C-alpha cells in the first residue's frame, strides 16, 4: 500500500490535489481527500508561508506524508511544484 497525491482540476474548483490510498489486494486506488485552495488555506492558516507553491500542494504533502509515515507506507507526489494531471501514477 502507498499514499499518493495527484493533481486534478475542473472549471469550478480550478486545480486541486487528490489524496489516494493505493492498495495491492484489491489492486485499486481509493480517494481519501480532495484538497482545494480554500481547504488548504484553512489547514495551513491564512498567510502561511508556501514559498510560491500552490497551497493545496503544500497541504497535501503535509497530510499525505504524515499519514503515510503513520501507516509505515511510502508517500508519492510526482509533481508537487506545478499542477500536472498527466504525471505518471503509482500502479496498484
N, C-alpha and C positions, 0 to 999 in steps of 0.2 A: 504494500500500500504506500501511497505518497499523497502529499497535499500539493496542488498545483494552482497557480494564479494565471489566468489568461484574460486578455483584453477582449472586450465586446463593445458594441455600440449600436445606437439607434437614433432616430431623429428626435425622439422625446427626451432622452436622458444624456445624449452625447456619448462620450467614451465612459466606460465603467469597467471594473475588474470583477471577474467571477472567480471565487474560490471553490475548488473542486477537490473531492476525495477520489483518488484513482485506486481502484481495487483490482486484485488479480483473480479472485474467485468469489463472486462472478466478475468477469472482466468488463468493468464499467466505470463510468465517471458519475459521481453524484454531486449535485450542486449543494454547497454549504452556505454560501453568501454571495450577494451581489453588492459591490461597494461602489456607490455613486459619489460624485463630488461632495454633495451635501452631507452624506453619511460620513465620509472621510473627514470632513471638517469638524463634525460633531465629535468623532472619535479622537482626532488628533488635537482638537482645541483650536478655536479661531485664531488665526495668525501664527499657527505653528510653522516652524522652520522646515520647509520641504526642499530647499535648495533648487528651486526652479522646476521641480518634478511635479507631475500630476498628483494631487493629494490622494486619489484613490490607489495609486501605485504604492505610495508610502504606507498607507493604512493596510493594504493587502499584504505587503511584506512583513509588517509587524504582526498582524493577526495570523497570517498563514504560517510564517516562520515560527511563531510561538506555539501554535497548535501542533505543527509537525514535530517540534522539539519535545513537547509534552507527550506525544504519541510514540516518539522514537522512530519516526519515518522521515524520508527526505522531503525537502521543500524545493519546488522548482517554479521560477518565474523567468521565462525566456527573454522577455522584453520589458524590464522594469522601468527603463528610462524614457520610452516612447511608445505610444499606442501602436500595436501591430496585431490585428486579429488573424493574420496568416502565419504567425510564428509556429514552428513545429511544436507538437504537443506530446506529452508522455503517453505511451501506449499502455493500455490496461493489461 
